[in-house]
Amino acid sequence: MEITAPCGGQGSCGRCRVQVEADSLSLPSEREREVLSDAELDEGIRLACHTTVDGRTRVFVPEMSRPRRQQLQLSGKTRSVVPNPGVRKVLLEVPAPTLSDPRADLDRLNEALTSAGALPLGEIDSALLGRIGPALRQDDWSVTLSIDGGDLIQIEPGDTTEDIYGIAVDLGSTKIAAYLVDLNTGETLGARGKMNPQMAYGEDIASRLSYAAERADGAHRLQQLAVDGIGELMRALCEEAGIPPDHVLKVVVVGNTAMHHLLLGLSTTSLTAAPFVPVAATPLDVRAKDLGLPGAPGATIYFPPPIAGFVGSDHLAMLLTSELNRGRRALLSIDIGTNTEISLSVRGRTTAVSCASGPAFEGAAACWGMRAAPGAIERVWIDPETQAVRVSTIGDAEPIGICGSGILDCVAGMVEAGIVNARGHIQRDARGVRATAEGPPELVVTETAEGEAITVTQRDVEQIQLAKAAIRSGIEVLMDNEGISAADLDGLILAGAFGTFIDPLSAMEIGMLPAVEPGIISQVGNAAGAGAVELLVSTERRLEALDIGRKIEYLELTVYPDYSRFFARALRF
């Protein structure tokens, strides 16, 4: 049974609460005594990450400690792309050997290739060498070769030139999205997503980098989890489409720099300390089978280059599909997550920053926070005059918690209604506010079916305050660097799941986004996934992405002049 563990088992989040019945348990740790009340400890409530057992044990995992199937954002705004994947199929009629012409099969194959105007085969995978003889003889010496550059990817008897498939993958820290694409037409045949299984070792990138550094097998374990997750999606997509996995000829994977390094088995040590330098920032082609992923015997995975230590190829893919060169004076692109990447393009010049916004907007950090799943409160309305609260939940289910878009709405409503002041303090005399036993006030948003109050606490407001300040200060630094103001923006792109589901007006109300005309805001969905598909389908798009990446200037916020002033100002509501 999976269990919610945003901090990766470090004990800092207090979310892995379980009720244990056992005769032999470790004594409550100091951290457990900080997080759990005496009454909870008396009831057998413990933190799973701090409790060891010795003997037969019965464990009850309560509702709020169980991960729920999240509402995943797979679709993104797409562009029409002329297919030119760099992978091609060649149908050959190879002369059969005779007593007077007993040349080897590979020699005959290369001669047929050169006769068809192609170059002889380069490097050939050992598994493919074993297929050449049987394939040639199965269909009367008629075969189809799949070639990437000069390398053989697959050999099949008969004419299979209509079947050219590839898979694009957006490897996020929270979710993995995969897309099966017909490389002849550029059509996406299917899309699937799942939660990234690495989340068991922390919901934020820093927790996973710590796990990789502190455990001898940590990095390998995280790599294998990513491989397993991607492989599961690839096989499921092929099964749905009735396509054997070895018909997949090309794969493209985009992701943030940490995900990129962990999947490739690169050291992540350089990402954990200033100046946060990636090991590799060039395009890489790796054999799928070398990583343990399905595909044709010679299929390769294309990894676009990351931009910086915390601005990855997923942001590059988003910028690619956002069409930066559409004549706009100033375009602001934001992909909000535990690590938020922001780019500002002004007259062809693009500058990027990375903001450590944390998991606040994904619901993980809140007292009643949860991911976007059925029963999560996704919208909150607070009447500015009466301070009355209304909510809506995903799937119209009974409320069981509150997800990121709901928390954002709630805090924005609290600010507008005067329940929260400019410094972020909840006003004790406001309607619906109650003081907890520990002292800090909290707003009762609604109740569960069991009558338990779902609240937004003072700490929740502070987490939102810090996260929105991180994002807004990054935006302000970019605009200051270019000498422009919010009034000069004529395009603002919000990407990713959170960027799709939030109300931009709520984001402007709390000061996370600058005040702009709503008409210039575009919520583009999973633009990183859409960009990954473009990279898969077109070699021209790969070159365009490389050109974008080379021209991007990365700014390190911590060394930008007066950054602390920008951040302090962004803290206010």
VMD Tcl script that draws the C-alpha trace (Angstrom):
set ca {
  {0.00 0.00 0.00}
  {1.39 3.38 -1.01}
  {1.57 6.14 1.55}
  {1.82 9.91 1.23}
  {5.38 11.05 1.95}
  {6.06 14.54 0.54}
  {9.38 14.86 2.39}
  {10.64 11.44 1.31}
  {10.65 9.94 4.79}
  {12.68 12.67 6.49}
  {10.00 13.33 9.09}
  {9.61 17.01 8.21}
  {6.13 16.93 6.62}
  {4.27 14.87 9.22}
  {1.96 13.47 6.53}
  {2.69 9.72 6.79}
  {0.43 9.18 9.82}
  {-0.65 5.62 10.50}
  {-2.47 3.92 13.34}
  {-0.50 0.98 14.66}
  {-1.48 -1.96 16.85}
  {1.58 -3.85 18.04}
  {3.17 -5.05 21.26}
  {6.68 -4.06 20.23}
  {7.28 -0.66 18.66}
  {10.06 1.88 18.81}
  {9.37 4.68 21.27}
  {7.98 7.93 19.79}
  {10.79 10.06 18.43}
  {11.33 13.70 19.31}
  {9.92 14.68 15.92}
  {6.79 12.58 16.50}
  {6.21 14.30 19.83}
  {6.46 17.66 18.04}
  {3.98 16.71 15.32}
  {1.53 14.45 17.18}
  {-0.52 15.29 20.23}
  {-0.49 13.13 23.36}
  {-4.05 12.02 22.53}
  {-2.95 10.88 19.05}
  {0.01 8.97 20.44}
  {-2.30 7.31 22.97}
  {-4.51 6.19 20.07}
  {-1.53 4.57 18.36}
  {-1.05 7.30 15.74}
  {2.57 7.35 14.59}
  {4.70 8.71 11.74}
  {5.48 5.74 9.51}
  {8.95 7.06 8.65}
  {9.97 7.27 12.33}
  {8.47 4.03 13.61}
  {10.10 0.61 13.53}
  {8.34 -2.63 14.42}
  {9.55 -5.87 15.90}
  {6.95 -8.56 15.64}
  {3.39 -8.96 14.34}
  {1.79 -5.60 13.60}
  {-1.56 -4.33 12.39}
  {-1.41 -0.98 10.59}
  {-4.33 1.21 9.53}
  {-3.49 3.85 6.91}
  {-6.07 6.66 7.23}
  {-7.64 8.36 4.23}
  {-5.43 11.47 4.32}
  {-2.25 9.36 4.33}
  {-3.18 7.49 1.16}
  {-2.18 8.86 -2.24}
  {-5.14 9.19 -4.59}
  {-5.12 8.93 -8.34}
  {-4.29 12.45 -9.46}
  {-5.99 14.39 -12.21}
  {-3.10 14.51 -14.69}
  {-2.67 17.14 -17.39}
  {-1.58 15.36 -20.58}
  {-2.85 17.58 -23.39}
  {-1.14 20.76 -24.45}
  {-1.52 23.37 -27.14}
  {-0.10 21.81 -30.29}
  {1.23 23.12 -33.60}
  {1.12 21.54 -37.03}
  {4.53 20.02 -37.82}
  {5.67 18.55 -41.13}
  {6.97 15.06 -40.25}
  {10.71 14.61 -40.72}
  {11.79 12.43 -37.81}
  {15.23 11.50 -39.12}
  {14.14 7.87 -38.92}
  {13.24 6.28 -42.24}
  {12.27 2.93 -43.65}
  {13.69 1.49 -46.86}
  {12.07 -1.41 -48.74}
  {14.68 -3.57 -50.44}
  {14.49 -6.43 -52.91}
  {17.75 -8.29 -52.25}
  {19.14 -10.74 -54.83}
  {19.11 -14.26 -53.44}
  {22.46 -16.08 -53.26}
  {23.38 -18.68 -55.81}
  {26.25 -21.11 -56.28}
  {27.87 -18.56 -58.56}
  {27.13 -15.68 -56.13}
  {27.61 -16.94 -52.53}
  {28.30 -13.55 -50.91}
  {27.34 -13.02 -47.27}
  {23.88 -11.77 -46.39}
  {25.18 -8.46 -44.98}
  {27.19 -7.77 -48.14}
  {24.11 -8.40 -50.29}
  {22.07 -6.12 -48.03}
  {24.57 -3.26 -48.29}
  {24.76 -3.62 -52.08}
  {20.96 -3.37 -52.30}
  {21.09 -0.27 -50.11}
  {23.67 1.48 -52.27}
  {21.70 0.55 -55.39}
  {18.70 2.28 -53.79}
  {20.79 5.44 -53.35}
  {21.51 4.99 -49.65}
  {24.78 4.63 -47.78}
  {25.92 1.23 -46.48}
  {24.99 0.40 -42.91}
  {27.19 1.74 -40.14}
  {27.23 0.27 -36.65}
  {24.89 -2.72 -36.26}
  {23.61 -3.94 -32.91}
  {24.48 -7.57 -32.16}
  {20.80 -8.45 -31.71}
  {20.07 -7.17 -35.21}
  {22.91 -9.16 -36.78}
  {21.11 -12.30 -35.68}
  {17.89 -11.18 -37.40}
  {19.34 -10.40 -40.84}
  {19.46 -13.96 -42.18}
  {15.95 -15.07 -41.05}
  {14.37 -11.77 -42.16}
  {15.84 -12.01 -45.67}
  {14.59 -15.54 -46.17}
  {11.13 -15.18 -44.59}
  {9.54 -13.16 -47.40}
  {11.49 -14.17 -50.49}
  {14.39 -11.73 -49.90}
  {12.13 -8.71 -49.52}
  {12.91 -6.73 -46.36}
  {12.31 -3.35 -44.79}
  {15.18 -1.64 -43.00}
  {14.60 1.03 -40.37}
  {17.55 3.44 -40.36}
  {18.44 6.36 -38.09}
  {21.28 8.31 -39.67}
  {23.41 5.47 -40.99}
  {22.62 3.03 -38.19}
  {20.28 0.06 -38.50}
  {17.42 0.18 -35.98}
  {15.25 -2.72 -37.14}
  {14.97 -5.25 -39.97}
  {11.60 -6.80 -40.89}
  {10.51 -9.19 -43.62}
  {8.23 -7.74 -46.32}
  {6.94 -4.20 -46.69}
  {6.37 -2.41 -43.36}
  {7.15 1.12 -44.59}
  {3.78 2.43 -43.37}
  {4.58 1.55 -39.75}
  {6.92 4.12 -38.24}
  {6.26 4.86 -34.57}
  {7.91 6.88 -31.86}
  {7.22 7.84 -28.25}
  {7.68 11.25 -26.61}
  {8.06 11.43 -22.82}
  {7.76 14.33 -20.40}
  {9.56 13.10 -17.28}
  {8.37 15.46 -14.55}
  {9.23 15.32 -10.87}
  {5.53 14.81 -10.09}
  {4.18 12.98 -13.13}
  {5.34 11.15 -16.24}
  {3.44 11.74 -19.49}
  {4.02 9.65 -22.63}
  {2.70 10.03 -26.18}
  {2.64 7.43 -28.97}
  {3.14 9.11 -32.36}
  {2.83 7.93 -35.97}
  {6.05 9.34 -37.42}
  {4.73 9.07 -40.99}
  {1.86 11.49 -40.32}
  {2.85 13.23 -37.09}
  {-0.45 12.15 -35.52}
  {-0.52 11.39 -31.79}
  {-2.17 7.97 -31.48}
  {-2.40 7.83 -27.70}
  {-1.35 9.50 -24.46}
  {-0.97 8.12 -20.96}
  {0.32 9.45 -17.67}
  {1.17 8.29 -14.18}
  {2.62 9.67 -11.00}
  {6.41 9.55 -10.93}
  {7.25 6.59 -8.66}
  {10.31 8.49 -7.39}
  {7.89 10.51 -5.24}
  {8.22 7.83 -2.57}
  {11.63 9.38 -1.91}
  {10.43 12.98 -1.74}
  {8.01 15.19 -3.65}
  {10.56 17.93 -4.29}
  {13.78 17.71 -6.26}
  {15.99 18.58 -3.28}
  {14.75 15.55 -1.30}
  {15.59 13.21 -4.16}
  {19.00 14.73 -4.74}
  {19.68 14.26 -1.02}
  {18.55 10.63 -1.22}
  {20.82 10.04 -4.21}
  {23.77 11.59 -2.39}
  {23.28 9.97 1.00}
  {22.55 6.37 -0.01}
  {25.08 4.20 -1.81}
  {22.33 2.78 -4.03}
  {20.13 5.90 -3.96}
  {20.85 7.22 -7.45}
  {20.51 3.77 -9.01}
  {17.23 3.21 -7.19}
  {15.81 6.51 -8.46}
  {17.03 5.74 -11.99}
  {15.34 2.34 -11.94}
  {12.06 3.82 -10.72}
  {12.08 6.30 -13.61}
  {12.89 3.53 -16.09}
  {10.10 1.35 -14.69}
  {7.58 4.21 -14.90}
  {8.47 5.16 -18.48}
  {8.59 1.51 -19.59}
  {5.17 0.83 -18.10}
  {3.66 3.75 -20.05}
  {5.41 2.76 -23.29}
  {4.15 -0.81 -23.13}
  {0.62 0.29 -22.23}
  {0.49 2.72 -25.18}
  {1.71 0.04 -27.58}
  {-0.79 -2.50 -26.24}
  {-3.69 -0.05 -26.65}
  {-2.69 0.66 -30.25}
  {-2.01 -2.99 -31.10}
  {1.65 -2.23 -31.86}
  {4.50 -4.51 -30.72}
  {6.91 -2.50 -28.52}
  {9.82 -3.37 -30.84}
  {8.08 -1.31 -33.55}
  {8.99 1.86 -31.61}
  {11.90 3.31 -33.56}
  {12.61 6.57 -31.73}
  {12.05 8.00 -28.26}
  {12.43 11.59 -27.02}
  {12.61 12.38 -23.29}
  {12.41 15.89 -21.81}
  {12.60 16.76 -18.12}
  {14.14 19.04 -15.56}
  {17.90 18.76 -15.14}
  {17.70 16.52 -12.06}
  {15.31 14.08 -13.79}
  {17.52 14.13 -16.90}
  {20.64 13.26 -14.86}
  {18.95 10.61 -12.72}
  {17.49 8.78 -15.74}
  {20.81 8.82 -17.58}
  {22.72 7.68 -14.50}
  {24.77 10.91 -14.40}
  {26.14 12.20 -11.11}
  {23.83 14.74 -9.47}
  {26.42 15.96 -6.95}
  {27.14 19.10 -8.99}
  {23.43 20.04 -8.81}
  {23.39 20.15 -5.01}
  {25.80 23.05 -4.45}
  {26.59 26.39 -6.10}
  {27.13 27.07 -8.94}
  {24.72 24.15 -9.74}
  {26.41 22.98 -12.93}
  {24.97 20.08 -15.00}
  {27.28 17.24 -16.02}
  {26.15 17.45 -19.65}
  {24.30 20.22 -21.49}
  {24.49 18.92 -25.04}
  {22.03 16.73 -26.99}
  {22.50 13.05 -26.21}
  {21.43 9.88 -28.04}
  {21.33 6.73 -25.91}
  {20.24 3.24 -26.90}
  {16.85 2.47 -25.37}
  {17.90 -1.05 -24.44}
  {20.96 0.31 -22.60}
  {18.58 2.01 -20.16}
  {16.29 -1.02 -20.00}
  {13.48 0.58 -22.02}
  {11.42 -1.16 -24.74}
  {11.77 -0.38 -28.44}
  {13.37 -1.69 -31.60}
  {16.77 -3.36 -31.03}
  {18.67 -0.30 -32.29}
  {16.20 2.38 -31.18}
  {17.73 5.45 -29.57}
  {16.43 7.94 -27.02}
  {17.07 11.59 -27.83}
  {17.69 13.80 -24.80}
  {17.55 17.53 -25.62}
  {20.04 19.57 -23.59}
  {19.13 21.13 -20.25}
  {19.52 24.92 -20.10}
  {21.02 25.17 -16.61}
  {21.24 23.36 -13.29}
  {17.56 23.94 -12.51}
  {16.16 24.84 -15.93}
  {15.75 21.65 -17.89}
  {14.91 20.42 -21.35}
  {11.21 20.39 -20.40}
  {11.34 24.20 -20.25}
  {13.19 24.21 -23.58}
  {10.40 22.07 -25.08}
  {7.81 24.47 -23.66}
  {9.60 27.46 -25.19}
  {9.81 25.65 -28.54}
  {6.08 25.07 -28.80}
  {5.30 28.56 -27.44}
  {6.54 30.16 -30.71}
  {8.71 32.86 -29.22}
  {9.23 34.62 -32.54}
  {5.66 35.64 -33.24}
  {6.43 39.35 -33.34}
  {5.59 39.96 -29.69}
  {7.49 42.68 -27.88}
  {7.61 40.84 -24.58}
  {6.47 37.30 -23.79}
  {6.59 35.86 -20.26}
  {6.51 32.03 -20.01}
  {5.95 30.34 -16.64}
  {5.90 26.63 -15.83}
  {4.77 26.40 -12.19}
  {5.77 23.42 -10.08}
  {7.91 22.48 -7.10}
  {10.61 24.17 -9.15}
  {9.20 26.97 -11.28}
  {10.99 27.94 -14.48}
  {10.33 31.40 -15.93}
  {11.53 32.91 -19.19}
  {11.13 36.40 -20.58}
  {11.54 36.90 -24.32}
  {11.93 40.49 -25.46}
  {12.44 41.14 -29.18}
  {14.16 37.80 -29.75}
  {16.30 37.85 -26.60}
  {15.33 35.25 -23.97}
  {16.38 35.20 -20.32}
  {15.46 32.47 -17.81}
  {15.43 32.02 -14.05}
  {14.60 29.14 -11.73}
  {12.52 29.64 -8.58}
  {12.37 27.21 -5.66}
  {8.60 27.55 -5.19}
  {8.26 24.24 -3.33}
  {5.20 21.97 -3.24}
  {2.79 24.59 -1.82}
  {0.87 24.96 -5.09}
  {0.53 21.21 -5.47}
  {-1.28 20.90 -2.14}
  {1.40 18.75 -0.54}
  {2.55 21.33 1.99}
  {-0.88 22.32 3.34}
  {-2.47 20.90 6.47}
  {-5.44 19.55 4.48}
  {-3.56 19.61 1.20}
  {-3.80 16.86 -1.38}
  {-3.19 16.38 -5.05}
  {-5.83 17.02 -7.70}
  {-7.96 13.90 -7.22}
  {-11.71 13.22 -6.73}
  {-12.87 14.91 -3.53}
  {-10.20 17.62 -3.62}
  {-11.53 21.16 -3.27}
  {-10.44 22.82 -6.51}
  {-12.34 26.12 -6.34}
  {-13.10 28.42 -3.39}
  {-15.20 31.59 -3.41}
  {-15.27 33.98 -0.44}
  {-17.80 36.81 -0.43}
  {-15.78 40.02 0.17}
  {-18.62 41.55 2.22}
  {-20.05 38.65 4.24}
  {-16.88 36.49 4.27}
  {-19.09 33.45 3.51}
  {-17.23 30.55 1.86}
  {-18.36 28.32 -1.04}
  {-16.39 25.43 -2.57}
  {-16.45 22.99 -5.46}
  {-14.65 19.65 -5.59}
  {-13.17 17.53 -8.35}
  {-15.83 15.12 -9.56}
  {-18.40 16.81 -7.30}
  {-17.35 14.28 -4.65}
  {-17.59 14.81 -0.90}
  {-14.67 17.04 0.17}
  {-11.71 15.23 1.69}
  {-8.97 17.86 1.27}
  {-7.88 20.81 -0.80}
  {-5.58 20.88 -3.84}
  {-3.29 23.64 -5.09}
  {-5.79 25.60 -7.17}
  {-8.25 25.54 -4.25}
  {-5.63 26.80 -1.78}
  {-4.68 29.59 -4.17}
  {-8.35 30.59 -4.59}
  {-8.90 30.46 -0.84}
  {-5.91 32.63 0.05}
  {-6.84 35.10 -2.70}
  {-10.39 35.25 -1.33}
  {-9.10 35.69 2.22}
  {-6.97 38.62 1.09}
  {-9.82 40.27 -0.81}
  {-12.26 39.78 2.09}
  {-9.80 41.11 4.68}
  {-9.45 37.75 6.44}
  {-5.71 37.92 5.70}
  {-3.86 41.23 5.94}
  {-1.04 42.49 3.73}
  {1.58 40.82 5.95}
  {-0.13 37.43 5.61}
  {-1.67 37.24 9.08}
  {-5.11 35.63 9.50}
  {-7.41 37.98 11.41}
  {-8.82 36.22 14.47}
  {-12.09 38.15 14.45}
  {-12.97 37.27 10.84}
  {-15.95 35.05 10.06}
  {-15.12 31.34 10.02}
  {-11.77 31.79 11.73}
  {-11.00 29.76 14.81}
  {-7.95 29.55 17.07}
  {-6.29 26.15 17.32}
  {-5.14 24.59 20.58}
  {-1.56 25.55 19.70}
  {-2.59 29.16 19.15}
  {-2.33 30.13 15.42}
  {-5.70 30.87 13.79}
  {-7.15 28.97 10.84}
  {-10.09 29.41 8.47}
  {-12.73 26.67 8.34}
  {-13.37 26.20 4.63}
  {-15.90 23.35 4.80}
  {-16.40 19.94 6.42}
  {-15.85 16.35 5.38}
  {-18.75 13.91 5.20}
  {-17.77 12.85 8.73}
  {-18.11 16.41 9.99}
  {-14.39 17.12 10.37}
  {-13.40 20.69 9.56}
  {-11.22 21.22 6.47}
  {-9.12 24.28 7.22}
  {-6.55 26.63 5.78}
  {-4.08 27.38 8.57}
  {-1.75 30.28 9.25}
  {1.13 28.02 8.21}
  {-0.65 27.22 4.92}
  {-0.95 30.94 4.19}
  {2.73 31.39 4.97}
  {3.68 28.55 2.59}
  {1.66 30.16 -0.21}
  {3.21 33.51 0.71}
  {6.76 32.14 0.35}
  {5.98 30.28 -2.87}
  {4.27 33.21 -4.57}
  {7.09 35.52 -3.46}
  {9.66 33.18 -5.03}
  {7.79 33.26 -8.34}
  {6.95 36.97 -8.35}
  {10.48 38.01 -7.41}
  {11.79 35.88 -10.30}
  {9.42 37.68 -12.66}
  {10.45 41.07 -11.29}
  {14.15 40.25 -11.72}
  {13.60 39.30 -15.36}
  {11.65 42.49 -16.07}
  {14.19 44.61 -14.20}
  {17.02 43.00 -16.15}
  {15.30 43.92 -19.43}
  {14.19 47.34 -18.23}
  {10.48 46.72 -18.79}
  {7.34 46.71 -16.63}
  {4.20 44.58 -16.56}
  {2.52 47.11 -18.87}
  {5.03 46.18 -21.59}
  {4.03 42.49 -21.59}
  {1.84 41.47 -24.51}
  {1.85 37.75 -23.77}
  {1.86 35.64 -20.59}
  {1.96 31.86 -20.92}
  {1.04 29.58 -18.01}
  {2.14 25.98 -18.60}
  {1.86 22.71 -16.74}
  {-0.97 21.18 -14.73}
  {-1.08 23.89 -12.08}
  {-0.81 26.63 -14.68}
  {-3.77 25.07 -16.47}
  {-6.14 24.71 -13.53}
  {-5.49 27.89 -11.53}
  {-7.59 31.02 -11.83}
  {-5.16 33.69 -13.11}
  {-7.23 36.37 -11.37}
  {-6.60 34.66 -8.02}
  {-2.89 34.52 -8.86}
  {-2.92 38.26 -9.56}
  {-4.95 38.96 -6.40}
  {-2.25 37.51 -4.15}
  {0.53 39.11 -6.18}
  {1.98 35.92 -7.63}
  {1.50 37.28 -11.15}
  {1.83 40.91 -12.19}
  {-1.40 42.76 -12.93}
  {-1.95 42.36 -16.68}
  {-4.95 42.30 -18.99}
  {-6.53 38.81 -18.73}
  {-6.75 38.70 -22.52}
  {-2.97 38.33 -22.91}
  {-2.85 35.23 -20.66}
  {-2.68 31.80 -22.34}
  {-3.06 28.59 -20.31}
  {-1.43 26.07 -22.64}
  {-1.59 22.80 -20.67}
  {1.32 20.39 -20.86}
  {3.44 22.44 -23.26}
  {6.52 20.41 -22.36}
  {4.76 17.26 -23.59}
  {3.60 19.04 -26.76}
  {7.15 20.26 -27.34}
  {8.51 16.75 -26.82}
  {6.19 15.48 -29.57}
  {7.46 18.22 -31.92}
  {11.06 17.20 -31.14}
  {10.18 13.58 -31.89}
  {8.46 14.30 -35.19}
  {10.85 16.83 -36.71}
  {14.63 17.15 -37.01}
  {14.05 20.81 -37.92}
  {12.34 21.34 -34.56}
  {15.34 19.77 -32.82}
  {17.63 22.25 -34.52}
  {15.27 25.10 -33.64}
  {15.25 24.00 -29.98}
  {19.06 23.87 -29.95}
  {19.15 27.40 -31.36}
  {16.73 28.59 -28.65}
  {18.80 26.89 -25.95}
  {22.08 28.42 -27.16}
  {20.58 31.92 -27.09}
  {18.99 31.73 -23.63}
  {20.76 33.69 -20.92}
  {20.36 32.16 -17.46}
  {20.24 34.45 -14.44}
  {21.12 33.16 -10.98}
  {18.68 34.91 -8.65}
  {20.80 34.69 -5.52}
  {23.55 36.85 -7.03}
  {21.29 39.33 -8.82}
  {21.68 42.86 -7.39}
  {18.98 43.72 -4.85}
  {17.29 40.32 -5.22}
  {16.49 40.29 -1.48}
  {14.60 43.56 -1.97}
  {12.53 42.07 -4.78}
  {11.74 39.02 -2.66}
  {10.80 41.02 0.45}
  {8.47 43.20 -1.59}
  {6.88 40.13 -3.21}
  {6.06 38.67 0.23}
  {3.31 41.24 0.82}
  {-0.24 40.52 -0.26}
}
mol new
graphics top color blue
foreach p $ca { graphics top sphere $p radius 0.5 }
foreach p [lrange $ca 0 end-1] q [lrange $ca 1 end] { graphics top cylinder $p $q radius 0.2 }
display resetview
